[in-house]
Amino acid sequence: MDTQNISDETLVDLMFHLKWKSDSAAHTDVYHACGVNIWRDYMPAAVLEAIVGRHTGEMIDIHVEPEDLVPAAKSSNLFEIKRSQFGNPFAERPAAGPAMGRFYPKGLLRDVSNVFAANRQPFRCVHLNNGHMTVDFNHPLAGRDLSLSALIGNIAPKKLERGGTSVDWLAALTDGPGMQARWRDKPSSFFSHDAFFRQDSEADTRFYQEPRFVQHIDDTAIEIIKATYGRFVQDGMQVLDLMSSWQSHLPEGLKLDRLTGLGLNEKELRRNPLLSDVLVQDLNQSVNLPFESESFDAVLNTVSIEYLVDPMAVFEEVLRVLRPGGYFLVAFSNRWFEPKAVKVWKEIHEFERMGMVLELFSCTEGFTNLQTYSMRGLPRPHNDKYYPDMLRSDPVYIVWGQRS
């Protein structure tokens, strides 16, 4: 057991938890800061004061002002430009958009002060009016009440200090969060006429004709999903694993009354030891779920939402088969089968994808208690096939809602 205190002479792992609320949902964004160097890395004074002297295993609330984490909102950052100033006229493929509520790199804008072509910092389109558009350059979290806490992880003595780069860990934590929320509670426009176009439009049953038995995310990411699902799925429940395969991402030791797996490949489903019954169905050919209304206590969808061409209809069916009080949990990362992922999913930011799923919940009248959860920055397992080329675990994003 590590008995050291956090000091200038140590390196420490910190698990930052950022909690905040939007008009329609509650949000928790978690970032694992690995090997924080108190002497060299940048931290706001309030954060340093809260963590110095602490021990491994402590969970501490850090009292910060929102401006300690993100720049304050400025009215001057909300302004109108001409629609013709959006997009690169020399690009081989024109940029998609602009669309209401969506984020785009600032580099797509022309003739805007202090904006250059290589700028990847996001801005938001918040209004379209004939040949003009209103843009918001404020940070997506600006103006929101933010709650910060940290779990103290491993503390290790620091070797000889020889300089090196300084890391702004709070900037890493806040890079992305906020983009999953609507702008002033106005629906974001994700569902254009070609949003669900796919590079491979052939029936999914042909693509999945042969079993693959591949693991779509690394073991660490799987454990995060299992732990989150375990908060909602309890012994004795009847659960539907939607778009299932040879793995169901549930905690070990659960004693469910029923776990039904609905997927595309029977051989994969039959190999899943947790399933009590299996059903082969392509939801892109038939969205109607062959179950009575109010049949399940929970419905899970894991790393598959990006393949649905009519997700609204699927959400309606999930709502129908859920019992009152039951949860629908949708988990995903940033990896997929490229030809089968829908167009809009590949165009938007990782945090915007949570916003798109939130829109699906909001458009399905009957869901309440909407929440999002993200986890980033954990180390990738050394036995993973992508290590050491990729040192960080696959990010995890989870959105859920409860049937009222």
C-alpha positions in Angstrom: 0.0 0.0 0.0 1.5 3.4 -1.0 1.9 5.6 2.1 3.3 8.6 0.4 1.7 12.0 0.3 1.3 14.0 -3.0 4.1 16.5 -3.2 6.6 18.2 -5.5 8.7 15.1 -5.1 6.1 12.6 -6.4 4.2 11.5 -9.5 0.5 10.8 -9.1 -2.3 9.3 -11.0 -5.5 11.3 -10.7 -9.0 10.3 -11.9 -10.8 13.6 -12.5 -14.7 13.6 -12.4 -16.4 16.6 -14.0 -20.2 16.8 -13.4 -22.6 19.3 -14.9 -26.1 19.6 -16.2 -27.8 20.8 -19.4 -31.4 21.5 -19.9 -32.3 17.9 -20.8 -29.7 15.7 -19.2 -27.1 15.2 -16.4 -23.5 14.6 -17.5 -20.4 13.0 -16.0 -17.1 13.2 -17.8 -14.1 11.3 -16.4 -10.4 11.7 -17.4 -7.5 9.7 -16.1 -4.4 11.8 -15.7 -1.5 9.5 -15.6 1.8 10.4 -13.9 0.9 14.0 -12.9 4.1 16.0 -12.1 3.0 18.5 -9.4 6.2 20.5 -9.9 6.0 20.8 -13.7 2.4 20.3 -14.9 -0.1 23.1 -15.0 -2.9 23.0 -12.4 -5.1 25.8 -11.1 -4.2 26.9 -7.6 -7.4 25.6 -6.2 -6.7 22.1 -7.6 -3.1 22.1 -6.3 -4.3 23.2 -2.8 -6.9 20.4 -2.7 -4.6 17.5 -3.7 -1.2 18.3 -2.2 -0.7 16.1 0.9 -3.4 13.6 0.0 -3.0 9.8 0.0 -3.8 7.0 -2.5 -7.5 6.0 -2.4 -8.9 9.4 -1.3 -11.8 10.9 -3.2 -11.8 14.6 -2.8 -14.2 17.4 -3.9 -12.3 20.3 -5.4 -14.0 23.7 -5.1 -13.3 25.6 -8.2 -14.9 28.4 -10.1 -16.0 27.5 -13.7 -13.5 30.1 -15.0 -10.7 28.0 -13.4 -11.6 25.3 -15.9 -12.9 27.0 -19.0 -12.9 30.6 -20.3 -15.9 32.7 -19.2 -18.7 33.1 -21.8 -18.4 36.4 -23.8 -21.2 38.0 -25.8 -18.6 39.0 -28.4 -18.0 35.3 -29.1 -21.5 35.0 -30.5 -21.7 36.8 -33.9 -23.1 36.6 -37.4 -21.1 35.8 -40.6 -22.1 35.2 -44.2 -22.9 31.6 -45.1 -20.4 31.9 -48.0 -17.6 32.2 -45.3 -18.1 28.6 -44.3 -16.2 25.8 -46.1 -13.0 25.5 -48.1 -13.7 26.3 -51.8 -10.5 24.4 -52.8 -11.3 21.2 -51.1 -12.0 18.1 -53.2 -15.0 17.3 -51.1 -17.1 20.2 -49.7 -17.5 20.3 -45.9 -20.9 18.9 -44.7 -23.1 21.6 -43.2 -23.5 24.0 -41.7 -26.4 22.7 -39.6 -28.1 24.0 -36.5 -26.4 23.1 -33.2 -23.5 21.3 -34.8 -19.7 21.8 -34.2 -17.1 22.4 -36.9 -13.4 23.3 -36.9 -12.7 27.0 -37.0 -10.4 26.4 -39.9 -13.4 26.0 -42.2 -14.2 29.7 -41.8 -12.7 32.4 -44.0 -12.1 36.1 -43.4 -12.8 35.8 -39.7 -10.5 37.6 -37.3 -7.8 35.4 -35.6 -8.9 32.2 -37.4 -6.4 30.4 -39.7 -6.9 27.4 -42.0 -5.2 24.8 -39.7 -7.3 25.8 -36.6 -9.1 22.6 -35.4 -10.7 24.3 -32.3 -14.4 23.8 -32.6 -17.1 26.4 -33.0 -20.8 26.0 -33.1 -23.4 26.9 -35.7 -26.4 28.2 -33.7 -28.6 29.9 -36.3 -29.1 29.9 -40.1 -30.9 32.7 -41.8 -30.9 32.8 -45.6 -27.4 33.7 -46.6 -26.1 34.2 -43.0 -25.2 32.1 -40.0 -24.7 32.8 -36.3 -21.6 31.2 -34.8 -20.7 30.6 -31.1 -17.0 30.7 -30.4 -17.4 30.2 -26.6 -16.2 27.0 -25.0 -19.1 24.4 -25.0 -19.0 24.4 -21.1 -18.9 28.2 -20.8 -21.6 29.6 -18.5 -22.4 26.2 -16.9 -22.1 25.2 -13.2 -19.2 22.7 -13.0 -18.5 20.3 -10.2 -15.0 18.8 -10.0 -13.7 15.9 -7.9 -10.7 13.6 -8.1 -9.8 10.1 -7.0 -6.2 9.8 -5.9 -4.5 6.8 -7.5 -0.9 5.6 -7.4 1.7 7.9 -5.9 5.3 7.2 -6.8 8.6 8.9 -5.9 9.9 11.1 -8.7 13.2 10.3 -10.3 15.7 13.1 -10.9 13.9 16.1 -12.4 15.4 16.9 -15.9 12.8 19.2 -17.3 10.4 18.1 -20.0 7.0 19.1 -21.3 4.3 20.5 -19.1 0.8 19.0 -19.3 -2.4 21.0 -18.8 -4.5 18.2 -17.4 -7.6 20.3 -16.8 -7.5 21.4 -20.5 -7.4 17.7 -21.5 -10.4 17.0 -19.2 -12.5 19.8 -20.7 -11.6 19.1 -24.3 -14.8 17.7 -25.7 -17.3 17.9 -22.7 -20.1 20.3 -23.4 -20.4 19.3 -27.0 -23.0 16.6 -26.1 -25.5 19.2 -24.9 -28.0 21.3 -27.0 -27.4 25.0 -27.5 -30.0 26.8 -25.3 -32.2 23.7 -25.4 -32.7 23.9 -29.1 -32.6 20.5 -30.9 -29.3 19.9 -32.8 -29.7 19.0 -36.5 -28.2 15.5 -36.9 -30.9 13.9 -39.0 -30.5 15.3 -42.5 -31.8 13.4 -45.6 -28.5 11.6 -46.1 -27.4 11.3 -42.5 -27.9 7.5 -42.5 -26.3 6.8 -45.8 -23.7 4.0 -45.6 -20.7 3.2 -47.8 -21.9 -0.4 -48.0 -25.6 -0.5 -48.5 -25.9 -4.2 -48.9 -27.9 -6.2 -46.4 -26.1 -6.5 -43.1 -26.8 -10.2 -43.0 -24.4 -10.6 -45.9 -21.7 -8.6 -44.2 -22.0 -10.6 -41.1 -22.7 -13.9 -42.8 -19.5 -15.5 -41.4 -18.8 -15.2 -37.6 -16.0 -12.7 -36.8 -15.4 -13.3 -33.1 -13.5 -10.0 -32.9 -13.3 -7.7 -29.8 -14.3 -4.2 -30.8 -12.8 -2.4 -27.9 -9.9 -3.2 -25.5 -10.3 -5.0 -22.1 -10.1 -1.9 -20.1 -12.9 -0.2 -22.0 -15.0 -3.4 -21.6 -14.5 -3.3 -17.9 -15.7 0.3 -17.8 -18.9 -0.7 -19.7 -19.5 -3.7 -17.4 -19.2 -1.6 -14.3 -21.6 1.0 -15.7 -24.1 -1.6 -16.8 -23.8 -3.2 -13.3 -25.3 -0.1 -11.8 -28.6 -0.7 -13.6 -28.8 -4.5 -14.2 -29.5 -6.5 -11.1 -30.1 -10.2 -10.3 -33.5 -11.5 -11.3 -34.0 -9.1 -14.2 -35.1 -9.8 -17.7 -32.6 -8.0 -20.1 -32.4 -7.6 -23.9 -28.9 -7.4 -25.4 -29.7 -5.6 -28.7 -27.4 -6.1 -31.6 -25.6 -8.7 -29.6 -22.8 -11.1 -30.6 -20.4 -13.5 -28.9 -19.9 -11.2 -25.9 -22.3 -9.5 -23.6 -20.7 -6.7 -21.6 -22.2 -7.5 -18.2 -20.5 -8.0 -14.8 -19.5 -11.5 -13.8 -21.8 -13.3 -11.3 -25.1 -11.7 -12.3 -28.0 -14.1 -12.0 -30.5 -12.8 -14.5 -33.9 -14.4 -15.0 -33.4 -13.9 -18.8 -30.8 -12.5 -21.1 -32.0 -12.4 -24.7 -29.5 -11.7 -27.4 -30.7 -10.3 -30.7 -28.0 -10.1 -33.4 -27.0 -10.9 -36.9 -24.9 -14.0 -36.7 -26.3 -17.1 -35.0 -22.9 -18.8 -34.6 -21.6 -15.7 -32.6 -24.8 -15.6 -30.5 -24.6 -19.3 -29.7 -21.1 -18.9 -28.5 -22.1 -16.3 -26.0 -22.3 -18.1 -22.6 -24.5 -15.5 -20.9 -27.4 -15.6 -23.3 -30.5 -17.6 -22.3 -32.0 -17.3 -25.7 -31.0 -16.0 -29.1 -32.7 -14.3 -32.0 -31.3 -13.5 -35.4 -32.7 -10.3 -36.8 -31.4 -7.4 -39.0 -32.8 -4.3 -37.4 -32.0 -2.4 -40.7 -34.5 -4.7 -42.5 -37.1 -5.0 -39.8 -37.2 -2.8 -36.7 -40.2 -4.5 -35.1 -39.0 -6.4 -32.0 -40.8 -9.7 -31.7 -41.5 -9.3 -28.0 -44.6 -8.3 -26.0 -44.8 -4.8 -24.7 -43.2 -4.2 -21.3 -41.1 -7.4 -21.5 -37.7 -6.3 -20.3 -36.3 -4.5 -17.2 -33.3 -3.2 -19.2 -32.2 -3.0 -22.9 -28.5 -2.7 -23.8 -26.8 -1.7 -27.0 -23.0 -1.9 -27.1 -20.7 -0.5 -29.8 -23.4 -0.9 -32.5 -25.6 2.2 -32.5 -23.6 3.7 -35.4 -24.8 1.0 -37.8 -28.6 1.7 -37.5 -30.2 3.4 -40.6 -33.4 4.1 -38.8 -32.5 4.5 -35.1 -35.6 6.5 -34.3 -37.8 3.6 -35.1 -35.6 1.3 -33.0 -35.8 3.6 -30.0 -39.6 3.6 -30.3 -39.5 -0.2 -30.2 -37.1 -0.3 -27.3 -39.5 2.1 -25.4 -42.4 -0.3 -26.1 -40.7 -3.4 -24.8 -39.2 -1.7 -21.7 -41.1 -1.9 -18.5 -41.9 1.3 -16.7 -38.8 2.4 -14.8 -36.6 0.3 -17.1 -33.4 1.7 -18.6 -32.0 1.7 -22.2 -28.2 2.0 -22.1 -26.3 2.8 -25.3 -22.5 2.4 -25.1 -19.9 3.1 -27.9 -16.3 4.1 -28.5 -14.5 5.5 -31.5 -14.0 2.3 -33.5 -16.3 0.7 -36.0 -16.6 -1.2 -39.3 -16.0 1.7 -41.7 -18.3 0.5 -44.6 -21.3 0.0 -42.3 -21.2 3.1 -40.1 -23.7 5.8 -41.1 -22.5 9.0 -42.6 -23.4 11.4 -39.8 -21.6 9.3 -37.2 -18.3 9.6 -39.0 -18.7 13.3 -39.6 -19.3 14.5 -36.0 -17.0 14.9 -32.9 -16.8 12.0 -30.4 -18.7 14.0 -27.8 -21.3 15.1 -30.4 -22.1 11.5 -30.8 -23.4 11.5 -27.3 -25.5 14.5 -28.3 -26.9 12.6 -31.3 -27.9 9.7 -29.0 -29.5 12.2 -26.6 -31.5 13.6 -29.5 -32.8 10.1 -30.3 -33.8 9.7 -26.6 -35.4 13.2 -26.6 -37.3 12.5 -29.9 -38.8 9.3 -28.4 -41.5 10.6 -26.1 -41.5 8.5 -23.0 -37.9 8.5 -21.9 -36.8 10.5 -18.8 -33.8 10.8 -16.5 -31.4 11.2 -19.5 -27.7 11.0 -18.6 -24.3 10.8 -20.4 -21.0 9.4 -19.1 -17.5 9.5 -20.7 -14.2 7.9 -19.7 -10.9 8.7 -21.3 -7.2 8.5 -20.6 -6.9 5.1 -19.0 -3.8 3.1 -19.9 -4.2 0.4 -22.6 -3.6 -3.1 -21.5 0.0 -4.3 -22.4 -1.5 -7.5 -23.9 -3.7 -5.5 -26.3 -2.8 -5.9 -30.0 -2.5 -2.1 -30.4 -0.1 -1.6 -27.6 2.4 0.1 -27.6 1.4 2.0 -30.7 -1.7 3.2 -28.8 -0.9 3.8 -25.1 -4.4 4.9 -24.0 -7.4 2.7 -23.7 -10.3 3.1 -26.1 -12.6 6.0 -24.9 -16.0 5.0 -23.6 -19.2 6.9 -24.1 -22.5 5.8 -22.6 -25.9 7.5 -22.8 -29.0 6.2 -21.0 -32.6 7.0 -20.4 -35.4 5.6 -18.2 -38.8 4.7 -19.4 -41.3 6.9 -17.5 
